[in-house]
Amino acid sequence: MVDPLEEFLNRDWSDVWDALPEAPTLVSRAKTAQVTLRLSPLLLSRVKRIAKLRTLPYHALARSWLIDAASTSAPLEVDIIDLDMNSEQLNIKLDQDILDGVKKRAHEAGVPYHRFAREWLTQEATLTEVALGLRPIQESQPPLKELMVYLLHATNRRGQSAIEGTTRLQKLMFVVEQTLATKTSFYAYNYGPFNEGIYDEAEALQVAGFMQGAAPSSTTMPTFEEMRSVVVHRAGSTNGDNVFVLTPKGHALAEELRRKDEHHEGVYEVVASVREEWDVPNLQDLVDRVYEEYPKFTEKSRIRDEVELRIRQGRMDKP
């Protein structure tokens, strides 16, 4: 007697192969999947700028570009340099079919699908910027003084250009530099990311008449105690009564810098976007967000446990 299983395995199925039904899925999978991409802060800022102009959430914009990538056979048309992986995280939810399409495109291109997705977003951002007439942004390290002028020339959502308190100025300048630069001049210190050069640049702008609040210069050499007092004050976490605001001469300088070339205008647009998004009314909210999104700069903070507790409580309070 012939074994039915052996007969089944030994049979030549070539003549009816195409007519056989699809094999059932052994393990059901979710209809959607989350893709985690690592984007440079600059690329993420470019995506946010385009999304804002199109009145779309930036996650939705990135998702639509990946849907296009899965549904078209168009190749990557822009020269792409693989991004530094020390970057920011973007989570995007996609239908499984769309994700399969992206993976197929990546396989055809001979690269991992995360890299293909990242490079496709870079291409779409570049092409869209050209279509919208946006000035290009280069990944560079603008001088702190120029960034501060731009930051004080821009306004927050409440229409304010002045920045109240040294802590707010430090945190906003940190976020601006992180968004634009490949390297940072900030380091982890007593109260999070810190750069004493911020105060030097502010004083230089004051002395030059570009910023209000210049103190008369002293002709005598400061004592050791006076210098120590300045260092302790600068490194402290108190908000203080300092108000940083440009003079009319300072605002004119900002406009002059913007007109230099397309790169400067692009930098200003990014700085203005950071100012609008991050300069929230409650200083504590700004500090908490910096600690949450840039944890490696909080390793030496004296208030790290306090801030992390506040962040956890905030998450629990959300519906």
C-alpha positions in Angstrom: 0.0 0.0 0.0 1.3 3.4 -1.0 1.8 5.9 1.8 -0.4 9.0 0.9 2.2 11.4 2.5 5.0 9.9 0.5 3.0 10.1 -2.7 2.1 13.8 -1.9 5.8 14.7 -1.3 7.0 12.9 -4.4 4.5 14.2 -6.8 5.5 16.7 -9.5 3.4 19.8 -8.9 4.8 22.0 -11.6 1.8 21.6 -13.9 -0.7 22.9 -11.3 1.6 25.1 -9.1 0.2 28.4 -10.2 -3.3 27.2 -9.5 -2.7 26.2 -5.9 -4.2 28.4 -3.2 -2.0 30.6 -1.0 -0.8 29.0 2.1 -2.6 30.2 5.3 -0.7 32.5 7.6 0.7 30.4 10.4 1.0 33.3 12.9 -1.4 36.3 12.5 0.3 39.7 12.6 -1.0 43.1 13.6 -2.5 45.3 10.9 -0.1 48.1 11.8 3.6 48.3 12.8 5.7 51.0 14.4 8.9 52.0 12.6 11.6 53.7 14.6 13.9 55.9 12.6 17.0 57.7 13.7 17.1 61.2 12.1 19.6 63.9 12.5 18.2 66.9 14.4 18.6 69.0 11.3 16.6 66.6 9.1 13.8 66.4 11.7 13.7 70.2 11.9 13.4 70.3 8.1 10.5 67.9 8.2 8.8 69.9 10.9 9.3 73.2 8.9 7.6 71.7 5.8 4.8 70.1 7.9 4.1 73.5 9.5 3.8 75.2 6.2 1.4 72.5 5.0 -0.5 72.6 8.3 0.1 68.9 8.9 1.5 67.0 12.0 5.1 66.1 11.0 4.5 62.4 11.8 1.7 62.4 9.2 3.9 64.1 6.7 6.7 61.6 7.2 4.2 58.7 7.0 2.8 60.0 3.7 6.3 60.1 2.2 7.0 56.5 3.2 3.6 55.5 1.7 4.8 57.1 -1.6 8.1 55.2 -1.3 6.2 51.9 -1.0 3.8 52.6 -3.9 6.3 53.9 -6.5 9.2 52.5 -8.4 10.9 55.9 -8.6 14.6 55.6 -7.5 16.3 57.9 -5.1 17.2 61.0 -7.1 19.2 63.0 -4.6 22.8 62.3 -3.5 22.4 61.1 0.1 25.1 61.0 2.8 24.3 58.4 5.4 23.4 60.3 8.6 25.2 60.2 11.9 23.3 57.8 14.1 23.8 59.9 17.2 20.5 61.6 16.4 16.9 61.9 17.3 14.2 59.2 17.2 11.1 59.4 15.1 8.4 56.8 15.5 6.0 56.2 12.6 3.0 53.9 12.5 2.5 52.1 9.1 0.2 49.5 7.7 2.0 46.2 7.4 1.4 46.2 3.6 3.1 49.7 3.4 6.0 48.5 5.6 6.4 45.4 3.3 6.5 47.7 0.3 9.3 49.9 1.9 11.2 46.7 2.8 10.9 45.5 -0.8 12.2 48.8 -2.1 15.1 48.7 0.3 15.9 45.1 -0.8 15.9 46.3 -4.4 18.3 49.1 -3.5 20.5 46.7 -1.5 20.3 48.7 1.8 18.7 48.1 5.2 15.1 49.3 5.1 15.7 51.8 8.0 18.4 53.4 6.0 16.3 53.4 2.8 13.4 55.1 4.8 15.8 57.7 6.2 17.3 58.5 2.8 13.8 58.6 1.2 12.7 61.2 3.8 15.9 63.2 3.1 15.1 63.2 -0.6 11.5 64.2 -0.1 12.4 67.0 2.2 14.9 68.3 -0.3 12.5 68.1 -3.3 9.7 69.6 -1.3 11.9 72.5 -0.1 12.7 73.3 -3.7 9.0 73.1 -4.7 8.0 75.4 -1.9 10.8 77.8 -2.6 12.3 77.3 0.9 15.9 78.3 1.5 18.2 75.3 2.0 19.7 74.6 5.4 23.2 73.3 5.8 24.4 71.2 8.7 27.0 73.4 10.2 28.2 75.1 13.4 27.1 78.8 13.3 28.8 81.0 15.8 27.0 81.2 19.2 26.8 85.0 18.9 24.8 84.8 15.6 22.5 82.1 17.0 21.8 84.3 20.0 21.0 87.3 17.8 18.7 85.1 15.8 17.0 83.6 18.9 16.3 87.1 20.3 15.2 88.4 17.0 12.6 85.6 16.7 9.5 85.4 18.9 7.7 82.8 20.9 4.0 81.9 20.3 3.0 84.8 22.6 4.8 87.2 20.3 7.6 87.9 22.8 11.2 88.4 21.6 12.7 89.0 25.0 14.0 86.0 27.0 13.6 86.1 30.8 16.2 84.5 32.9 19.5 82.8 32.3 18.2 79.3 32.7 15.7 79.9 29.8 18.4 81.4 27.7 20.8 78.5 28.3 18.2 75.8 27.6 16.9 77.5 24.4 20.5 78.1 23.1 21.2 74.4 23.8 18.2 73.2 21.8 19.1 75.6 18.9 22.7 74.2 18.8 21.5 70.6 19.0 19.1 71.2 16.2 21.6 72.8 13.8 25.1 71.4 14.7 26.9 68.1 14.3 29.0 68.9 17.4 28.0 70.7 20.6 29.8 73.2 22.8 27.5 72.3 25.8 28.4 69.7 28.4 26.7 68.1 31.3 26.9 70.2 34.5 25.1 70.9 37.8 21.8 71.7 36.3 21.8 70.0 32.9 23.4 71.1 29.7 25.6 74.2 30.2 28.0 76.4 28.3 29.6 79.4 30.1 30.3 80.9 26.6 26.6 81.8 26.4 27.2 84.5 29.1 30.4 85.8 27.4 28.5 86.2 24.1 25.6 88.0 25.8 28.0 90.4 27.5 29.8 91.0 24.2 26.5 91.8 22.5 25.6 94.2 25.4 28.9 96.0 25.2 28.6 96.4 21.4 25.1 97.9 21.9 23.2 95.0 20.3 21.6 93.9 23.5 20.0 95.9 26.3 21.3 95.8 29.9 25.0 96.5 29.4 26.8 97.2 32.6 29.5 99.9 32.8 33.0 98.3 32.3 35.3 98.4 35.2 38.9 99.8 34.9 40.1 97.7 37.9 41.1 94.1 38.0 38.4 91.9 39.6 39.3 90.2 42.9 39.4 86.4 43.2 36.1 86.4 45.2 34.4 88.6 42.6 35.4 86.1 39.8 34.3 83.1 41.9 31.0 84.8 42.5 30.5 85.3 38.8 31.3 81.6 38.1 28.9 80.4 40.8 26.1 82.7 39.6 26.6 81.5 36.0 26.4 77.8 36.9 23.4 78.2 39.2 19.9 77.0 38.5 18.1 80.1 39.6 16.2 81.9 36.9 17.3 85.3 38.2 16.0 88.7 37.1 18.0 89.0 33.9 16.0 89.9 30.8 17.8 89.4 27.4 16.4 91.6 24.7 17.9 93.1 21.5 18.2 96.8 20.9 17.0 98.2 17.6 20.6 98.0 16.5 20.5 94.3 17.4 17.4 93.6 15.4 19.0 95.4 12.5 22.0 93.2 12.8 19.8 90.1 12.7 18.2 91.3 9.5 21.6 92.0 8.0 22.8 88.5 8.9 19.7 87.0 7.3 20.4 88.7 4.0 23.9 87.4 3.7 22.9 84.3 1.7 20.4 81.5 1.6 22.2 79.5 4.3 21.9 82.3 6.9 18.2 82.7 6.1 17.7 78.9 6.5 19.5 78.9 9.8 17.2 81.8 11.0 14.1 79.8 10.0 15.2 76.9 12.1 16.1 79.0 15.1 12.7 80.8 14.8 11.0 77.4 14.7 12.8 76.2 17.8 11.9 79.5 19.6 8.2 79.0 18.7 8.1 75.4 19.7 10.3 75.3 22.8 9.9 78.7 24.5 6.8 77.8 26.5 5.4 80.0 29.3 6.3 77.6 32.2 10.1 77.4 32.6 9.7 74.1 34.4 8.0 72.6 31.3 11.0 73.7 29.2 13.5 72.2 31.6 11.6 68.9 31.8 11.5 68.5 28.1 15.2 69.2 27.7 15.9 66.5 30.4 13.6 64.0 28.7 14.9 64.5 25.2 18.6 64.9 26.0 19.3 62.6 28.9 23.0 62.3 28.4 23.4 66.0 29.3 21.7 65.5 32.7 24.1 62.9 34.1 25.7 65.3 36.5 22.6 67.3 37.4 21.8 68.0 41.0 18.1 68.1 40.2 18.0 65.1 37.9 15.9 62.9 40.3 13.5 65.8 41.0 13.0 66.4 37.3 12.6 62.7 36.4 10.0 62.3 39.1 8.1 65.3 37.7 8.3 63.8 34.2 6.9 60.4 35.4 4.1 62.1 37.3 3.3 64.2 34.1 3.0 61.0 32.1 0.7 59.4 34.6 -1.6 62.5 34.6 -2.0 62.3 30.8 -5.3 60.7 29.8 
